[in-house]
Amino acid sequence: MFVDKAKIRIKAGDGGDGAVSFHREKYVAAGGPDGGDGGKGGDIVFVVDDNFSTLEDFRYKRKYIAERGDNGASGNRTGKNAPDLIIRVPRGTLIRDAETGRIMADMSSDEPKVLAKGGKGGKGNARFATPTRQIPKFSKPGFLGEEYEVSLELKLIADVGLVGFPNVGKSTLISVVSAAKPKIANYHFTTLTPVLGVVKLDEGKSFVMADIPGLIEGASDGVGLGHEFLRHVERCRLIVHVVDVSGTEGRDPKSDFEIINRELENFSRELAELPQIVAANKCDSASRENIDDFAEYVKGKDLPFYEISAVTTAGMKELVNAIAAELDKLPPVKEYEAEALPQRVLDERAGIGKRFEITRGDDGVFYVEADWLENIMRTVDMDDYASLQYFQRVLRTSGIIDKLEQMGIDEGDTVNIFGFEFDFVF
């Protein structure tokens, strides 16, 4: 079965917890804290595997969770980092955030893509020893790994896409010019899945051709089988529009040509604007009048026109050479850029519009309570400048700092958020 869509949940590993430990050794007094840091959680990494041609495996397994980092140990021993979880996908897989629809990665190259980062390990109590705090009895938990629900969508990578009505000879054409062996029979919808073939030229060059299952009127609205595979034409640089000019099925070539182009435009204007070469197939059984009439019609649209017979191979060499020459003028296969998080999600993560409560204790400390801040606190590394800047931005955009100022906080006053204390600075 050809599966080109799937939805899965990925979860990077959490970081291991830091350890609380004190050095114990005979004849060594006041050995001091020696709790080690936790290990890093495993990343979720996507890689291209050309042995895969569909997303069928993801129908049966929908959750991918990387391992957690090991906890720290006594003797200042750092916990072991967890291994990355490798997910293999076919070349051309587009990965989107299922919640927002943003493109996270285009798996078109051999470069591995980290889609969810594992959490850093928490710090052990040895990290918190200072001249004034010599016996810290606390450590930090590991940071949470990133988690997403993602949709996978396979968009085949081909230079040329063959489009046309069912039974116009696309499968025969690709079987003649390449080593592809699609199922061929004299009935509609013989081709049930896209077929890729490598067309090799005399000069040592080659290009990839895709046979897209036949389209019919209404395909862009979900009619027939071809609509399921229109997405596979989107990456193509060139469209070869195959039209049956024999009239053996009582069809009008001009009407067929218009219908298919209309379906392409309804699906994607960008797709409809791709360069086209028109291949009039089955010329061996067509009348010269029909061929000339259709040729005049196509040339009136300033499109290249070629007479071929996929069965007898007449005109095939000229068509292949014309395709190669046209491809030399065109930019490379389209690759999608990863998109930034939408502002709505950034606002939610920054706590904009979310509730919080601030009270001042008898000890003069300002206590901030907000359930949504807990996860943010677990992911912020106060020793990292960029992470600290992010934390300060969250406090500002969520309105917490404005509220503290309204309550009369002074520089140097202590703020407590889930046990983490810091001095307020204007």
LOMILO-356521 format. One record per residue (C-alpha): residue number from 1; residue in one letter; x, y negated, z negated. Coordinates in Angstrom, 3 decimals, padded with zeros to 6 digits. Example, Ala and Ser with C-alpha at 12.3 -4.5 7.8 and 13.67 -1.06 7.14 Angstrom:
 pos code       px       py       pz
   1    A  012.300  004.500 -007.800
   2    S  013.670  001.060 -007.140
! end
This chain:
 pos code       px       py       pz
   1    M  000.000  000.000  000.000
   2    F  001.278 -003.461  000.898
   3    V  000.931 -005.684 -002.191
   4    D  002.026 -009.299 -001.739
   5    K  000.479 -010.917 -004.827
   6    A  000.895 -010.157 -008.516
   7    K  000.652 -011.828 -011.897
   8    I  002.887 -010.919 -014.828
   9    R  003.875 -012.265 -018.247
  10    I  007.543 -012.803 -019.038
  11    K  008.989 -013.413 -022.502
  12    A  012.644 -014.118 -023.159
  13    G  014.139 -012.698 -026.316
  14    D  014.068 -014.646 -029.578
  15    G  017.351 -015.505 -031.214
  16    G  018.476 -013.480 -034.206
  17    D  018.162 -015.003 -037.673
  18    G  021.131 -016.428 -039.510
  19    A  022.243 -014.527 -042.613
  20    V  022.345 -015.646 -046.246
  21    S  025.365 -013.995 -047.839
  22    F  028.170 -014.750 -050.287
  23    H  031.668 -013.361 -050.245
  24    R  032.134 -010.593 -052.780
  25    E  035.618 -009.243 -053.376
  26    K  037.423 -007.977 -056.415
  27    Y  039.695 -010.566 -058.004
  28    V  038.256 -013.291 -055.701
  29    A  036.182 -015.750 -057.683
  30    A  033.571 -017.975 -056.055
  31    G  034.143 -016.512 -052.609
  32    G  031.602 -018.861 -051.112
  33    P  028.934 -018.439 -048.429
  34    D  029.779 -016.134 -045.521
  35    G  026.463 -015.565 -043.752
  36    G  026.960 -015.319 -039.989
  37    D  024.854 -016.724 -037.141
  38    G  022.224 -014.746 -035.273
  39    G  022.796 -013.562 -031.715
  40    K  021.169 -015.083 -028.631
  41    G  018.013 -013.541 -027.196
  42    G  018.067 -012.082 -023.685
  43    D  017.158 -014.227 -020.670
  44    I  014.598 -013.193 -018.053
  45    V  016.499 -013.143 -014.764
  46    F  014.981 -012.574 -011.312
  47    V  017.154 -011.170 -008.533
  48    V  016.497 -010.269 -004.902
  49    D  016.574 -006.590 -003.999
  50    D  016.317 -005.841 -000.287
  51    N  015.287 -002.275 -001.079
  52    F  011.878 -003.660 -002.097
  53    S  009.380 -004.795  000.526
  54    T  006.221 -005.261 -001.576
  55    L  005.170 -006.275 -005.094
  56    E  003.461 -002.946 -005.722
  57    D  005.502 -002.133 -008.848
  58    F  004.001 -005.151 -010.605
  59    R  000.499 -003.653 -010.366
  60    Y  001.449 -001.119 -013.028
  61    K  003.687 -003.123 -015.330
  62    R  002.556 -006.638 -016.194
  63    K  004.584 -007.540 -019.308
  64    Y  008.332 -008.035 -019.322
  65    I  009.892 -008.816 -022.693
  66    A  013.622 -009.253 -023.219
  67    E  015.315 -007.994 -026.366
  68    R  015.805 -010.108 -029.453
  69    G  019.291 -011.104 -030.592
  70    D  020.669 -009.288 -033.620
  71    N  020.629 -011.026 -036.999
  72    G  023.806 -012.429 -038.471
  73    A  025.644 -010.473 -041.149
  74    S  027.949 -011.012 -044.099
  75    G  031.605 -011.710 -043.522
  76    N  030.731 -014.511 -041.076
  77    R  029.782 -011.889 -038.507
  78    T  027.652 -013.176 -035.653
  79    G  024.799 -011.003 -034.493
  80    K  025.129 -009.344 -031.092
  81    N  023.638 -011.205 -028.128
  82    A  020.795 -009.331 -026.451
  83    P  021.224 -008.251 -022.810
  84    D  019.364 -010.143 -020.105
  85    L  016.273 -008.510 -018.639
  86    I  016.685 -008.208 -014.865
  87    I  013.523 -008.224 -012.725
  88    R  014.013 -007.216 -009.095
  89    V  011.743 -008.635 -006.395
  90    P  011.627 -008.532 -002.578
  91    R  013.370 -011.296 -000.677
  92    G  010.956 -014.157 -000.009
  93    T  009.052 -013.910 -003.301
  94    L  007.738 -017.255 -004.504
  95    I  007.353 -017.539 -008.298
  96    R  004.872 -020.004 -009.785
  97    D  003.816 -020.926 -013.297
  98    A  000.326 -019.408 -013.426
  99    E -000.919 -022.169 -015.759
 100    T  000.191 -025.195 -013.757
 101    G  000.787 -023.781 -010.270
 102    R  004.245 -025.362 -010.084
 103    I  006.949 -023.543 -008.137
 104    M  009.550 -022.156 -010.524
 105    A  011.768 -020.326 -008.030
 106    D  011.971 -019.237 -004.418
 107    M  013.722 -015.880 -004.245
 108    S  015.103 -016.296 -000.746
 109    S  018.832 -016.273 -001.477
 110    D  021.048 -013.814 -003.336
 111    E  021.458 -016.238 -006.252
 112    P  019.921 -014.895 -009.503
 113    K  017.357 -017.234 -011.092
 114    V  016.866 -017.564 -014.869
 115    L  013.123 -018.125 -015.315
 116    A  012.899 -017.876 -019.114
 117    K  015.798 -018.638 -021.431
 118    G  016.450 -016.600 -024.526
 119    G  016.424 -018.354 -027.876
 120    K  019.661 -019.325 -029.595
 121    G  020.608 -017.528 -032.769
 122    G  019.854 -019.208 -036.083
 123    K  022.731 -020.489 -038.168
 124    G  023.949 -018.553 -041.190
 125    N  024.366 -020.173 -044.593
 126    A  028.131 -020.510 -044.092
 127    R  027.344 -023.280 -041.603
 128    F  025.613 -025.392 -044.239
 129    A  028.391 -025.493 -046.835
 130    T  029.594 -029.015 -047.626
 131    P  031.723 -030.509 -050.396
 132    T  028.525 -031.504 -052.206
 133    R  026.508 -028.371 -051.276
 134    Q  028.895 -025.502 -051.890
 135    I  026.338 -022.745 -052.440
 136    P  023.679 -023.047 -049.681
 137    K  021.092 -020.351 -050.276
 138    F  019.322 -020.790 -046.963
 139    S  019.858 -020.068 -043.280
 140    K  017.959 -020.850 -040.087
 141    P  015.709 -018.470 -038.172
 142    G  016.454 -017.746 -034.521
 143    F  014.983 -020.009 -031.870
 144    L  012.052 -018.684 -029.859
 145    G  012.597 -017.429 -026.326
 146    E  010.630 -019.070 -023.524
 147    E  007.415 -017.389 -022.434
 148    Y  005.379 -017.810 -019.240
 149    E  002.651 -016.177 -017.251
 150    V  003.859 -016.268 -013.677
 151    S  002.310 -015.447 -010.328
 152    L  004.404 -013.727 -007.681
 153    E  003.613 -014.325 -004.035
 154    L  005.552 -012.672 -001.248
 155    K  006.113 -014.831  001.818
 156    L  008.088 -012.824  004.343
 157    I  011.236 -014.448  005.682
 158    A  011.143 -014.297  009.467
 159    D  012.283 -016.668  012.191
 160    V  009.405 -015.826  014.513
 161    G  005.796 -014.925  013.748
 162    L  003.601 -013.102  016.248
 163    V -000.020 -014.219  016.007
 164    G -003.099 -013.368  018.021
 165    F -006.330 -011.410  018.004
 166    P -006.308 -007.693  017.114
 167    N -005.302 -005.325  019.893
 168    V -003.565 -007.949  022.062
 169    G -000.282 -005.989  022.013
 170    K  001.748 -007.597  019.208
 171    S  002.778 -004.251  017.735
 172    T  003.868 -002.921  021.106
 173    L  005.836 -006.121  021.722
 174    I  007.798 -005.926  018.470
 175    S  008.455 -002.217  018.962
 176    V  009.960 -002.952  022.396
 177    V  012.264 -005.828  021.394
 178    S  013.371 -004.459  017.990
 179    A  013.863 -001.219  016.094
 180    A  010.574 -001.693  014.210
 181    K  008.168  001.231  014.540
 182    P  004.671 -000.032  013.723
 183    K  001.613  002.167  014.100
 184    I  000.162  001.600  017.560
 185    A -003.287  002.657  018.762
 186    N -006.037  001.331  021.000
 187    Y -008.366 -000.009  018.335
 188    H -008.713 -003.126  016.218
 189    F -006.747 -003.550  013.001
 190    T -004.199 -000.846  013.779
 191    T -001.675 -003.054  011.972
 192    L -002.722 -003.252  008.334
 193    T  000.474 -004.783  006.947
 194    P  003.049 -007.258  008.307
 195    V  005.958 -005.603  010.123
 196    L  009.461 -007.077  010.338
 197    G  011.854 -006.336  013.187
 198    V  015.375 -007.583  013.948
 199    V  015.775 -008.632  017.575
 200    K  019.393 -008.340  018.731
 201    L  020.671 -010.369  021.672
 202    D  023.459 -009.648  024.117
 203    E  025.629 -012.439  022.742
 204    G  025.756 -010.766  019.324
 205    K  023.123 -013.061  017.864
 206    S  019.887 -011.857  016.322
 207    F  016.660 -013.144  014.803
 208    V  013.872 -011.689  012.667
 209    M  010.396 -011.280  014.118
 210    A  007.243 -010.617  012.085
 211    D  004.153 -008.906  013.474
 212    I  001.263 -010.441  011.528
 213    P -001.970 -008.378  011.434
 214    G -004.524 -009.632  013.946
 215    L -006.553 -012.736  013.165
 216    I -010.206 -013.223  014.017
 217    E -012.541 -016.175  013.893
 218    G -013.083 -017.240  010.272
 219    A -009.774 -015.719  009.116
 220    S -008.775 -018.876  007.235
 221    D -012.013 -018.531  005.243
 222    G -011.288 -014.919  004.341
 223    V -012.874 -013.048  007.253
 224    G -011.171 -009.904  008.521
 225    L -007.720 -008.672  007.524
 226    G -005.430 -011.306  009.009
 227    H -006.310 -013.966  006.433
 228    E -004.523 -011.915  003.779
 229    F -001.271 -012.361  005.658
 230    L -001.419 -015.916  006.979
 231    R  000.944 -016.923  004.169
 232    H  003.639 -014.805  005.799
 233    V  003.704 -017.096  008.832
 234    E  004.376 -020.175  006.682
 235    R  008.138 -019.638  006.529
 236    C  008.447 -018.937  010.265
 237    R  010.290 -021.470  012.380
 238    L  008.505 -020.548  015.576
 239    I  005.174 -018.971  016.511
 240    V  004.764 -016.682  019.490
 241    H  001.073 -016.691  020.374
 242    V  000.222 -013.412  022.102
 243    V -002.903 -013.528  024.281
 244    D -004.537 -010.698  026.233
 245    V -005.123 -011.973  029.790
 246    S -006.295 -008.649  031.227
 247    G -009.951 -009.220  030.399
 248    T -010.377 -005.484  029.755
 249    E -012.290 -006.183  026.541
 250    G -014.396 -008.932  028.080
 251    R -012.586 -011.677  026.149
 252    D -011.788 -015.183  027.387
 253    P -008.039 -015.920  026.916
 254    K -008.625 -019.673  026.577
 255    S -011.306 -019.198  023.936
 256    D -009.099 -016.746  022.017
 257    F -006.193 -019.206  022.153
 258    E -008.314 -022.042  020.743
 259    I -009.842 -019.898  017.985
 260    I -006.471 -018.667  016.683
 261    N -004.979 -022.159  016.678
 262    R -008.018 -023.466  014.837
 263    E -007.596 -020.784  012.168
 264    L -003.927 -021.687  011.765
 265    E -004.809 -025.358  011.320
 266    N -007.596 -024.586  008.839
 267    F -005.138 -022.582  006.765
 268    S -002.297 -025.099  006.918
 269    R -001.761 -028.211  009.016
 270    E  001.977 -027.681  008.675
 271    L  001.543 -024.195  010.120
 272    A -000.441 -025.503  013.076
 273    E  002.335 -027.990  013.871
 274    L  005.015 -025.312  014.242
 275    P  006.472 -024.957  017.746
 276    Q  004.652 -022.351  019.828
 277    I  005.516 -020.137  022.762
 278    V  002.558 -018.543  024.554
 279    A  003.011 -014.973  025.761
 280    A  000.330 -013.797  028.203
 281    N  000.335 -010.033  027.627
 282    K -001.053 -007.118  029.650
 283    C -000.254 -008.900  032.900
 284    D  000.235 -005.493  034.505
 285    S -003.540 -004.948  034.370
 286    A -004.658 -008.571  034.822
 287    S -005.709 -010.281  038.026
 288    R -003.452 -012.987  039.438
 289    E -006.385 -015.374  039.279
 290    N -006.805 -014.849  035.545
 291    I -003.077 -015.239  034.901
 292    D -002.753 -018.427  036.951
 293    D -005.874 -019.949  035.406
 294    F -004.592 -019.355  031.866
 295    A -001.075 -020.498  032.793
 296    E -002.415 -023.816  034.087
 297    Y -004.459 -024.244  030.889
 298    V -001.433 -023.611  028.597
 299    K  000.955 -025.769  030.586
 300    G -001.609 -028.557  030.363
 301    K -000.931 -028.477  026.613
 302    D  002.851 -028.789  027.214
 303    L  003.532 -025.344  025.765
 304    P  006.053 -022.826  027.181
 305    F  004.267 -019.987  028.996
 306    Y  005.570 -016.502  029.749
 307    E  003.978 -013.618  031.611
 308    I  004.774 -010.286  029.943
 309    S  003.697 -006.695  029.746
 310    A  004.735 -005.078  026.471
 311    V  003.898 -001.662  027.934
 312    T  006.065 -001.947  031.055
 313    T  008.531 -004.400  029.385
 314    A  008.125 -006.797  032.305
 315    G  009.106 -010.343  031.324
 316    M  010.328 -009.282  027.873
 317    K  013.956 -010.292  028.407
 318    E  012.938 -013.765  029.552
 319    L  010.650 -014.150  026.532
 320    V  013.345 -013.068  024.062
 321    N  015.905 -015.421  025.613
 322    A  013.406 -018.295  025.453
 323    I  012.713 -017.543  021.775
 324    A  016.435 -017.514  020.969
 325    A  017.000 -020.797  022.818
 326    E  014.125 -022.461  020.957
 327    L  015.360 -021.190  017.573
 328    D  018.766 -022.769  018.228
 329    K  017.042 -026.168  018.197
 330    L  015.101 -025.632  014.986
 331    P  016.058 -026.054  011.303
 332    P  016.662 -022.935  009.164
 333    V  013.904 -020.884  007.541
 334    K  011.943 -022.920  005.014
 335    E  012.961 -022.579  001.383
 336    Y  010.791 -024.011 -001.374
 337    E  012.301 -026.245 -004.050
 338    A  011.590 -025.631 -007.725
 339    E  009.185 -028.222 -009.122
 340    A  009.406 -030.136 -012.386
 341    L  006.852 -029.662 -015.127
 342    P  003.768 -031.847 -014.621
 343    Q  003.353 -034.854 -016.918
 344    R  000.302 -033.274 -018.565
 345    V  002.359 -030.345 -019.818
 346    L  005.201 -032.615 -020.926
 347    D  002.675 -034.696 -022.884
 348    E  001.237 -031.594 -024.539
 349    R  004.696 -030.368 -025.509
 350    A  005.491 -033.812 -026.908
 351    G  002.380 -033.635 -029.077
 352    I  000.583 -036.572 -027.450
 353    G -003.007 -036.576 -028.659
 354    K -002.414 -033.820 -031.239
 355    R -003.295 -034.221 -034.902
 356    F -000.774 -034.646 -037.714
 357    E -000.849 -035.711 -041.328
 358    I  001.768 -037.642 -043.311
 359    T  001.823 -037.929 -047.096
 360    R  004.331 -039.486 -049.465
 361    G  005.288 -037.380 -052.472
 362    D  006.141 -038.523 -055.975
 363    D  009.784 -037.999 -055.061
 364    G  009.471 -040.679 -052.371
 365    V  009.845 -038.167 -049.532
 366    F  007.548 -038.507 -046.486
 367    Y  006.042 -035.078 -045.712
 368    V  004.867 -034.502 -042.108
 369    E  002.392 -031.697 -041.475
 370    A  001.419 -030.622 -037.952
 371    D  000.928 -026.989 -036.917
 372    W  002.037 -027.659 -033.331
 373    L  005.415 -028.975 -034.563
 374    E  006.449 -025.645 -036.047
 375    N  007.371 -024.023 -032.729
 376    I  009.156 -027.179 -031.607
 377    M  011.185 -027.191 -034.827
 378    R  012.275 -023.604 -034.149
 379    T  013.571 -024.506 -030.708
 380    V  015.438 -027.717 -031.589
 381    D  019.165 -027.483 -032.253
 382    M  020.074 -030.472 -034.410
 383    D  023.759 -030.057 -033.582
 384    D  023.063 -030.485 -029.873
 385    Y  022.735 -034.112 -028.730
 386    A  020.275 -033.440 -025.886
 387    S  018.120 -031.270 -028.139
 388    L  018.162 -033.916 -030.866
 389    Q  017.154 -036.592 -028.346
 390    Y  014.217 -034.406 -027.286
 391    F  013.135 -034.008 -030.923
 392    Q  013.263 -037.774 -031.487
 393    R  011.230 -038.330 -028.304
 394    V  008.556 -035.911 -029.550
 395    L  008.293 -037.788 -032.828
 396    R  007.985 -041.075 -030.973
 397    T  005.501 -040.024 -028.256
 398    S  003.278 -038.111 -030.671
 399    G  002.813 -041.236 -032.812
 400    I  004.552 -039.824 -035.897
 401    I  007.228 -042.518 -036.029
 402    D  004.632 -045.268 -035.536
 403    K  002.621 -043.829 -038.426
 404    L  005.703 -043.654 -040.674
 405    E  006.421 -047.299 -039.941
 406    Q  002.823 -048.225 -040.739
 407    M  003.211 -046.456 -044.096
 408    G  006.181 -048.677 -044.905
 409    I  009.088 -046.310 -044.448
 410    D  012.506 -047.908 -044.905
 411    E  015.827 -047.021 -043.359
 412    G  017.450 -044.241 -045.379
 413    D  014.135 -042.831 -046.675
 414    T  013.835 -039.044 -046.443
 415    V  011.428 -037.320 -044.041
 416    N  010.530 -033.656 -044.529
 417    I  009.137 -031.560 -041.647
 418    F  008.629 -027.867 -042.453
 419    G  011.490 -027.957 -044.945
 420    F  013.903 -029.762 -042.639
 421    E  014.916 -033.080 -044.177
 422    F  016.598 -036.047 -042.534
 423    D  017.193 -039.713 -043.324
 424    F  015.054 -042.115 -041.343
 425    V  016.974 -044.530 -039.107
 426    F  015.378 -047.419 -037.230
! end
